[in-house]
Amino acid sequence: MFKSQLLQKLQEAMCAAFPELDQIPELRLDYPENPDHGDYACAIALQLAKPLKRAPREVAERIVENFKKPAWVHAVELAGPGYINVFIAPSALAETLQTIL
């Protein structure tokens, strides 16, 4: 549930941040090994840096600035050279777990 919605939100943010992109690359979300790095991590900024002729961190910053954070997202943070880490709100996780049970 969260992953597909998050991919959509990140794609919207990427398109808003860089309307000049001719081709939108496929977004991929990873699960960080360290929970301190969020519930999901996205490295799209590293992929976009070269075609945009910008630093990966700058690309990530612009995507995060254009990210419209839904209530179920606790935080969106920049990490390292251009990773975007997303933390799901604990209340949203609890609600989803309750629905499953």
C-alpha angles and dihedrals in degrees: 000000000000095000098058093044091047092051089053093049092048092049090051090050092048092050091047092048095047112024088162092072110116094194125032109216120222112269119228128192122206131196108238115231090222113060089210086072094062138260092282134020129198125196098186092120090064089053095046097045097084099047090044092045091227136117113272092237091054090050091050092048092054092048091050091047089055095043111114100213113220120213092257092062113085098188145346116208139179118234136183119334096341115327120141113215120196126199119200115221111257090227090057091050091049091049092050092048090050090052091051093049 
